[in-house]
Amino acid sequence: MSLTSVVQENFIIEIYTDGSCNPAGKLGAWAAIILMFGEEIVLSGTESTSSHNAMELLAAIKALEHVAAIKALEHVAKMSSLHEEIVLYSDSQYVVGAVTRMDALIADNFITGKGTVRKNKELLKTLFLLIQKLSPHFYKVAAHQKKTAQRNINREVDKLARKLVRKS
């Protein structure tokens, strides 16, 4: 009797997100750069009525939705032997803090201590559903970093989001 072993390959999917908003005009933009399977995917979009925090959340949501869609295709193609670890980098304390407080926010039904509905409730709910589905790891990175000799993807995504706001 022979034993056959199945080798499971591990891949890290890296996601860098940022959001930007012009509070005077409430024009917002979000951007994400996803590194997966040797490819770089750039996603971005704008919103006509928004806030900075909403754009930060939307960047994470859009990136995770994209990864979820690829994982669904991968499952259909029977590539389920791949194991992906998803790592999302954000310079937003709001996003990373919301993830840390996810269970409490859900338990409180997104109601603040003052009894009002929490801002961005629907975006938070969408993000939390994606987290439950994909189990990504969130890491806070420094915002608005200076240019260095090394590639800084967080800086790139920040510049893309801000450029979109200026164009809008």
N, C-alpha and C positions, 0 to 999 in steps of 0.2 A: 504494500500500500504506500503510495507516495503522497506527500503533503504539498499542496500548492499554496503559496502565499500571495496575497494581493497587496501590492505596494500602493499606498495612498500618498499622492503627492500633495504637498502643502504649498499654497500660494497666499501671498499677502496682497490684498486689494487696498491700496492707499487712496484716500479721498481727501482733497484739500478744498475747503469751502470758504466763501466770504459773501457778505451782503453789504450794500451801501444804499444810502438814501439821502436825498436833498430834502431836509425837513420843511423848507419854505414852500416848495412845490409838491411835496409828498411823492415825488418820483423816486422809485426804487429800482435797484438792480441786484441780481444775485449771480454768482459764478461758482463753478466747481471744476476741478481737474481731477480725473480719476485715472490712476495707474493700475492696470490689471492685465495679466497675461502678456506682458511686453508691449502693451498698447497704451497710448495716452488719449483719453477722451476729454474734450472740453465741452462743458455745458454752460449755458448762460441764458438770462432772460430779464425782462423788465416788467414792472408793474406801475400803473398810473397813480394808484392811491395806496400808499404803504407807509411803513415805518422801518427804521433801521433793524430793530429786533425781528420784525416779520421777514425781512429779506435774509437775515442770517438763518432763520429757521427754514425758509424756502430753499435756500442753497443746499442745506443738509438733506431736506426731503427729496428734492429733485435728483440729487446724486444717489441717494439710497434707492429711490424708485428705479433709477436706471440700472443699478447693480441688481436689484430684485428681478427686473425684466430679463437681464442676461442670465441670471441663475435659473430662471424658469425655462429659458431656451436650452440651457445646458442640461437641465433635467430631462427635457423632451428628447434631446440628442443622446441621452443615456451616458452623459459624462459625469455621473454622480460620484465617481471615485475621486474626483477632485475635492479637496478640502480647502476652502478659502477662509482666511481670517480677514475681517474687514476692519480697517483702522481709519477713523475720520479725524482729521485735524481741523480745528477751528480756532480763530482768534477771539471768538465771542464767548465771554463769560456767561452771557444769557443762555446760550445753547448748551454749553457744557454743564452749567449749573442746573438747568431744567432736566437734563438727563440724570444728573445725580439725585435730583428730587422727584424723579418720575413717580415712584410708588406713592409718595405723599400727595403729589398733585392729583393723581388719579383717585386716591382715597378721599380727598376733599372735593371731588367732582369739579375741579378747576375753579373753586370758589376761594376768594382771598379771605384773610382774617377779618376784613371789614364787611364781608358778606356780599361782595360784588363778584361778577364773573371775571375771571382772569383774562387779561388781554391775550390775544393770539391763541385762544382756547382751541379752535379748530386746527390750527397749524400744529400745536403741541400734541393734540390727539393723533394726528396723522403721523407725526414723527415717532411717537411712542408705539404705534402699531408697527411701523417699519423696524423699530428697535426690537420689538418682540419677535418679529419674523426673521430678522437677519443677525441679531446679536453682535452689532458692531461695537468696537471699543472707541471711545471718544477721548481726545487729548487736546488740552488747551495749549495754544502756541502764542508767542508774543505777536502783537499787532504792529503794523507799519514798520517793518524792519528795514534797515538800510541795505543798500546793494553791497554784495560781497562777491568774491571770485567764484564761490560755489553757487550752484543753482539753488534758488530758494522758491519753491513752488507756492508756498503760502504768500509770498510777496507778489508773485505772478497773478494769482487769483484775486488778490486785493486790487491790483492795478486794473485788471479786467473789469471787475465790478464797478470801480470808480469811473472808469472810462465810459461804461454804459450809461451811468447816471448823467455824466456831462453831455453825452450825445442826445439824451432824451429831452 
